[in-house]
Amino acid sequence: MRALAIVHQADAGPGVFAEQMESRSVELDTWAIAESGDPPADPASYDAVMSFGGAMHADQEDRHGWLRDEKSLLADLIRLDVPLLGACLGAQVLCAAAGGEVRRMELPEIGWLEVEVTPEGEDDRLIGALAPAFTAFQWHSYECMPPPGAAVLARSDACAQAFRVGERAWGIQFHAEVSAADARSWIADWRSDGDAVRIGLDAAALRTETDRAIGAWNELGRSLCGHFLDAVATRV
């Protein structure tokens, strides 16, 4: 199996998903799309494509022209039925590519927050194992409104947290992929996020909670990635 990871910044890559793929002998290529316009190979040639997070936002095409190209690419991959998984910014780009809407939230979700699995999500191959609810690591100030016909699989009090377009394209707003090192990097750099500053983020408390919870959260992330790979295997 071959997979492509679209990475938008150095400390927001595939994280523990890469560990799970390595354990299952999946060949993983990484594409730093903001630095290189050319992927390692034709994205449609991969068995699966994943898109990860970043400090930029899905509507900032004027600052990051590659966002327009990524949306077009993911729209093509949806039409080709290539299995997709987007996390945070990746989920938002996927949502926009599928014809949904992405908009700024009144207040960001940053930290460890409760997520409930929807009735539709209980039967989903990725999200069903997380039912009825779980506590997720979040860091985002935009939300997805998936297109008509998409399945909303999980929600927080504020917004949709997971959705599926068709049978093979998933978006997750929470950071199931984040490694302990990357989470600590984000927290250390919290003042660079204007929304985190605006809400008066308690970085010390978040660091303490993350140190306590990240081990179990990483196990959940590896498991979720495993479910995605199982779904990919039904197509390979």
N, C-alpha and C positions, 0 to 999 in steps of 0.2 A: 504494500500500500504506500502511496506517495501523497503527501499533504503539503500545502503552501500556507505559510503564516504571513499575513500582511501586517507589518509593524510600523507604527506611526512615530514612536520615539523609543530611545534606547531602554528606558526603565519601564516599559509597558509592553513587553513581548509576551510570548506564549507561556512563560512561567512554568507552573507545575503541569500544564498540558504537555509541554515538551518532554517532561519526565515520563509521563504516562505513555506517550508515543514511542519514546526510546525503549521502554520496557516491553513494548509490543512489536518492536522492530519495524516501526513505521518510518519511512524516509521523509524527513522534514526539511523543506527549504524555507528560508526566511527572506522576505522582500521588504527592505526599508524603503517604502514607496515615496516618502518625502525627500529622500536623498537620491534615488535612482528611478528614472521613468521606465526602466526595462526590468521585467521580472526575470527570475532565473530560467524559466521556461514558460511556454504558453499556459496561462492559468487554467484553461479548459482541459488541459491534458492531465491535471492532477485528479486524484480520487476524491479529494476534499480540499476546500479552501476556508481558512479562518481569518478573521480580521479583529484586531485588538484595540486597546484604548489609546488615549492621547489627551494632552492638555487643550488641544484645539477643539473647535465645535463643528458640527456637521454643516452648519450654514455659513461657514467662513471661507467660501470658495474664492472670495476676492483676495484673501491673504494666503490661502493654500490651494493653488490651482489644481493640485493632484486630487483633491476631494471630488471634483467634478469627474475626473477620469475613473476614480474608484467606484463612484456611484454607477457610472455607465458599465464598468466591468461587472459589478455584482448583478446588475440588471440582466446582462447577457448570460451570466452563470445561472441565474434563476431560470431563465428560459431554457437553458441547456440541461436543467435538472442536476447540476453539480451540487453535491452536499456542501452546505455552508453553515458556518457558526460565527456569529459576531458577538463580541463582548464590549459593553459600554459604548464608546465611540463607534466601534465596529458594528454594534447592534443598531445604532442610530443611522449609520451610513446604509446598512442593509435595509432598514425600514424605509428610508427615502428612496432607495433603488427600487423597492417593491411597490412604490406608489403611496406610501404612508406619509405622515407628517411628523416632523421633529420640531419641538419648540422649547424655549427657555422656560424653566419652572420658576414659580414665585420664590421658592426657597430650595436650595440644593439638598441633596441627600448625601451626607458624608459621615461615615462611621459604620457601626454594626447595627443593622436595622432589621426588623421583622418582615418577612415576606410570606404570603399565603399562596398556596397552590390552588388554582381554580379547578372546578369540576372537569373542565376540558384538559387541564394539565395533569390530572391524576392518571389519565390514560396515555400520556405522552412518553415516548421512549427515553427522552432525556430528563424531563422534569418530574415525571411520575414518582420516581424513587425519593423525591424530596418532600412528598406530601406527608402530612397536611400543611406543614409550615416549617420554616427554617430561618436562622439569623444569618444575614449576608453582609459581606464587606462591600460598601458602596462608596463611590466618589464621582458624583455627576451633578450637573446643574441644568441639563436638558432632559426631556422625556420623549419617548416614542408613542405615537398614536398609529398602530399598525393599520394597513389598508383593509378595506372591506374584504371579508372572506378569510383573513388571517385568524389564527387561533391564539387568543391571549391565554397563556399558560400559568402565569403567576402575577401577583400584584402586591405592592406595598400600599400603605395608606395614601401615598402621594401619586403613584403612577403604575403603569404596566411594567413588570419586571422581567417577563419572558414571553416570547411569542414565536409562532411558527408560521411560515409562509409556504403553502403547499405541504409537501410531505418531507422535504429534505433541507429546508433552510430555517435555521433557528437564530434568534437574537436573545441575548441575556443582558439585562442592564447592570446586574451585579458583577463583581469581579471574582468569578470562580477560578480564574487562571492565575491570580496574583501570587507571586512568591513572597516569602517573608522579607527578603531583601528589598524587593521593589516596594512593598507596602511601607517599610520603614523609610525608604527614600522619599516617597510621597509625603509622608508625615513630616519628615525633617524639612521639606521644602514647602510647607503649607502656605507660607506667606506669599508665594508667587501666584497663588490662586485667589483672585479678587473676591470670589464668592465665599471661600473659606474665611477670609478676613472679614467680610461683611457680616457673617453670622457669628463671629467671635469664636471660632473653633478652639476647643480646649485640646491642644495638640498633646499635652502631657497625658491627659486622661485617655485619649485615643491610642497613644503609644502603649500605655499599660494594658488596655483592653485587647489591643492587637497582639501583644506578646502572649497574652493568656489564650487567645482564641485561634491564632493562626495555624497551629498544628492540625487541629481537627478540621479547620476550614480547608486546608490544603488537601487533606484526605478526601473531603467531599469534592473538591475540584478535580482531583485525579479520577475519581469515580465518574463524575459527570462527563469528563472527556472520554472515558472508557465507553460510556453509553453512546456517545456520538460516534466513536470508531465502530462500535457494533452496528449502528445504523448505516454507516458508510459501507461496511462489509456486505450488507445485503444487496448493494448495488454493484460492488466490484466483481 
